[in-house]
Amino acid sequence: MTKLSVNINKIATLRNSRDGQTPNVVQFAKDVQRFGAEGVTVHPRPDERHIRYQDTRDLKPEVYTEFNVEGNPIKSFMDLVLEVQPTQVTLVPDAVDALTSDAGWDTIKHKDFLTEVISEFKSNGIRTSIFVDPVLDMIEGAKATGTDRIELYTESFAHQYGLGNGKAIEPFTKAAELANSIGLGVNAGHDLSLDNIKFFKQHIPGLLEVSIGHALVSESLYLGVENVIQMYLQRLQ
């Protein structure tokens, strides 16, 4: 069974468009867990344009499933993660002004840096994951850093699948097979949706977790949050 972690950044974006706490990100996290989600994901960025650092602190005592905190491991982010102690930290090479995550790590070029960061988190009992493209050299490079898992960056699959190109799954299948063979856990995320998640799951061996935010929140506007979470869980069986 692949776990569904709900990324709640979009709820924070909506809240931040007005003063106040509506919609309330902590309550939303409680609700998605009550509806069956097996994890909550946040991605605080330095400008706090959606999830704020304080949100991450406020969420910690309320997330009783898996708490996944994503971000670029700059000092302020590392300090936050070490303070909050989530279940998992996912390292993403975001530029400060990035609209959204748009590339995986070059795990070879940044091996020494990633190794140092991962060692710090693992010594504090936090599971680590590296955001990577489905490139075999990058998977092998990730293994060399000591990370527990990788998170496959799935934007290219989602785009091509939407155009009717089912073969776009092939590099992801090969990446997952390699990761499994060398002892890396496999997560995935970015642009996964109700339209493509079942196909993706069927072709990715050993898929442990998917993190879905933008699509899930958008679909919930039409179908309702509880209903959408159940639809994802059925497709991930």
C-alpha positions as CSV (number, residue, x, y, z in Angstrom):
1,M,0.0,0.0,0.0
2,T,1.4,3.4,-1.1
3,K,0.9,6.1,1.5
4,L,-0.8,9.4,0.6
5,S,0.7,12.5,2.1
6,V,-1.3,15.6,1.5
7,N,0.7,18.8,0.8
8,I,-1.3,21.6,2.4
9,N,0.7,24.6,1.0
10,K,-2.2,25.6,-1.2
11,I,-4.4,26.0,1.9
12,A,-1.8,28.4,3.3
13,T,-1.7,30.3,0.0
14,L,-5.5,30.8,0.2
15,R,-5.3,31.9,3.8
16,N,-2.5,34.3,3.1
17,S,-4.5,36.1,0.4
18,R,-6.5,37.7,3.3
19,D,-5.8,38.6,6.9
20,G,-6.7,36.1,9.5
21,Q,-6.7,32.3,9.7
22,T,-9.3,31.2,7.2
23,P,-8.9,28.5,5.9
24,N,-7.0,27.2,8.9
25,V,-4.1,25.1,8.0
26,V,-3.9,23.2,11.3
27,Q,-7.6,22.3,11.1
28,F,-7.2,21.2,7.5
29,A,-4.3,18.9,8.5
30,K,-6.5,17.4,11.2
31,D,-9.3,16.9,8.7
32,V,-7.3,15.2,6.0
33,Q,-5.9,12.8,8.5
34,R,-9.4,12.1,9.8
35,F,-10.5,11.4,6.2
36,G,-7.8,8.8,5.8
37,A,-4.6,10.6,4.6
38,E,-1.5,8.9,6.0
39,G,0.7,11.9,6.1
40,V,0.9,15.7,5.9
41,T,3.5,17.6,3.8
42,V,4.5,21.2,4.1
43,H,7.1,23.1,2.1
44,P,8.0,26.3,3.9
45,R,10.0,28.7,1.7
46,P,12.2,31.6,3.0
47,D,9.7,34.2,1.9
48,E,6.8,32.3,3.7
49,R,4.5,33.1,0.8
50,H,2.4,30.0,1.7
51,I,3.4,27.8,4.6
52,R,5.1,29.8,7.3
53,Y,7.8,28.6,9.6
54,Q,5.4,29.0,12.5
55,D,2.8,26.9,10.7
56,T,5.3,24.1,10.7
57,R,5.7,24.4,14.5
58,D,2.0,24.6,15.1
59,L,1.4,21.5,13.0
60,K,3.9,19.3,14.7
61,P,1.7,18.3,17.7
62,E,-1.4,17.8,15.5
63,V,0.1,15.5,12.9
64,Y,-0.2,12.0,14.3
65,T,0.4,10.3,10.9
66,E,3.7,11.1,9.1
67,F,4.9,14.7,9.0
68,N,7.0,15.5,5.9
69,V,8.8,18.8,5.7
70,E,10.2,19.8,2.3
71,G,12.7,22.5,1.4
72,N,16.1,23.7,0.4
73,P,18.5,23.0,3.4
74,I,19.6,26.6,4.0
75,K,20.4,27.3,7.6
76,S,17.0,28.6,8.7
77,F,15.3,25.6,7.1
78,M,17.7,23.2,8.8
79,D,17.2,24.9,12.2
80,L,13.4,24.6,11.7
81,V,13.5,20.9,10.9
82,L,15.8,20.1,13.8
83,E,13.5,22.0,16.1
84,V,10.3,20.4,14.8
85,Q,11.6,16.9,14.4
86,P,9.2,15.7,11.6
87,T,9.0,12.1,10.5
88,Q,10.8,12.9,7.3
89,V,12.7,15.8,5.7
90,T,12.7,16.0,1.9
91,L,15.6,18.0,0.4
92,V,14.6,20.1,-2.6
93,P,17.0,22.4,-4.5
94,D,14.6,25.3,-4.8
95,A,15.9,28.7,-5.8
96,V,14.6,31.4,-3.4
97,D,12.4,32.9,-6.1
98,A,11.1,29.6,-7.5
99,L,7.4,29.5,-8.2
100,T,7.4,25.8,-7.5
101,S,9.9,22.9,-7.4
102,D,11.2,22.5,-11.0
103,A,14.2,20.2,-10.8
104,G,15.8,17.5,-8.8
105,W,19.3,17.5,-7.2
106,D,22.5,16.9,-9.1
107,T,23.5,14.3,-6.5
108,I,26.9,13.9,-7.9
109,K,27.9,17.6,-8.0
110,H,26.4,18.2,-4.6
111,K,27.4,14.9,-3.0
112,D,29.5,16.4,-0.2
113,F,26.9,19.0,0.8
114,L,24.1,16.6,0.7
115,T,26.1,14.0,2.7
116,E,26.8,16.6,5.4
117,V,23.1,17.7,5.6
118,I,21.7,14.2,5.6
119,S,24.1,13.1,8.3
120,E,22.9,15.9,10.6
121,F,19.3,15.0,10.1
122,K,19.8,11.3,10.5
123,S,21.8,11.8,13.6
124,N,18.7,13.5,15.0
125,G,16.5,10.5,14.1
126,I,14.8,12.2,11.1
127,R,14.3,10.1,7.9
128,T,15.7,11.7,4.9
129,S,14.7,11.9,1.2
130,I,16.2,13.6,-1.8
131,F,14.2,15.1,-4.6
132,V,15.6,13.7,-7.9
133,D,14.9,13.5,-11.6
134,P,14.5,9.9,-13.0
135,V,18.1,9.7,-14.1
136,L,20.0,6.6,-13.1
137,D,23.2,8.4,-12.3
138,M,21.4,10.7,-9.9
139,I,19.8,7.7,-8.2
140,E,23.2,6.1,-7.7
141,G,24.5,9.5,-6.5
142,A,21.7,9.7,-4.0
143,K,22.7,6.4,-2.5
144,A,26.2,7.7,-2.0
145,T,25.0,10.5,0.2
146,G,23.5,8.2,2.8
147,T,19.9,9.2,2.2
148,D,17.1,6.8,3.2
149,R,14.8,7.6,0.3
150,I,14.5,9.5,-3.0
151,E,11.4,11.4,-4.1
152,L,11.0,11.2,-7.9
153,Y,10.1,14.5,-9.5
154,T,7.1,13.5,-11.6
155,E,6.3,16.7,-13.6
156,S,7.5,15.3,-16.9
157,F,5.5,12.1,-16.5
158,A,2.3,14.1,-15.6
159,H,2.7,16.4,-18.6
160,Q,3.4,13.7,-21.1
161,Y,0.7,11.4,-19.7
162,G,-1.8,14.2,-20.1
163,L,-0.9,14.3,-23.8
164,G,-1.5,10.5,-24.1
165,N,2.1,9.4,-23.9
166,G,2.0,6.4,-21.6
167,K,5.7,5.6,-22.4
168,A,6.6,8.6,-20.3
169,I,6.5,6.3,-17.3
170,E,9.5,4.3,-18.4
171,P,12.3,6.3,-16.9
172,F,10.5,6.4,-13.6
173,T,10.0,2.7,-13.6
174,K,13.7,2.1,-14.3
175,A,14.7,4.7,-11.6
176,A,12.5,2.9,-9.1
177,E,13.9,-0.5,-10.0
178,L,17.4,0.8,-9.5
179,A,16.5,2.5,-6.2
180,N,14.9,-0.7,-4.9
181,S,18.0,-2.8,-5.9
182,I,20.4,-0.6,-4.0
183,G,18.3,-0.2,-0.9
184,L,16.7,3.3,-1.4
185,G,13.0,3.8,-0.5
186,V,11.0,5.5,-3.3
187,N,8.6,8.4,-2.9
188,A,7.1,10.5,-5.6
189,G,5.5,13.9,-6.2
190,H,4.7,16.9,-8.4
191,D,1.6,17.2,-10.6
192,L,0.3,13.8,-9.7
193,S,-3.5,13.8,-9.8
194,L,-6.6,11.6,-9.8
195,D,-6.2,11.3,-13.6
196,N,-2.7,9.8,-13.5
197,I,-2.0,8.4,-10.1
198,K,-3.4,4.9,-10.6
199,F,-1.3,4.4,-13.8
200,F,1.8,5.8,-12.0
201,K,1.3,3.5,-9.0
202,Q,0.9,0.4,-11.2
203,H,4.2,1.0,-12.9
204,I,6.4,2.0,-10.0
205,P,7.7,-0.9,-8.0
206,G,8.0,-0.4,-4.3
207,L,6.4,3.0,-4.3
208,L,6.2,3.9,-0.6
209,E,4.6,7.4,-0.6
210,V,3.2,10.1,-2.8
211,S,2.9,13.7,-1.8
212,I,0.0,15.5,-3.5
213,G,-1.1,19.1,-3.0
214,H,-2.1,21.3,-5.9
215,A,-4.2,18.7,-7.7
216,L,-5.8,17.3,-4.6
217,V,-6.9,20.8,-3.3
218,S,-8.1,21.8,-6.8
219,E,-10.1,18.6,-7.2
220,S,-11.5,19.0,-3.7
221,L,-13.2,22.3,-4.8
222,Y,-15.4,20.3,-7.1
223,L,-15.7,16.9,-5.3
224,G,-15.1,17.6,-1.6
225,V,-12.0,16.9,0.4
226,E,-13.1,13.7,2.1
227,N,-14.3,12.3,-1.2
228,V,-11.1,13.1,-3.0
229,I,-8.9,11.6,-0.3
230,Q,-10.9,8.4,-0.5
231,M,-10.6,8.4,-4.3
232,Y,-6.8,8.7,-4.0
233,L,-6.6,5.9,-1.5
234,Q,-8.6,3.6,-3.8
235,R,-6.2,4.3,-6.7
236,L,-3.2,3.7,-4.5
237,Q,-4.2,0.2,-3.3
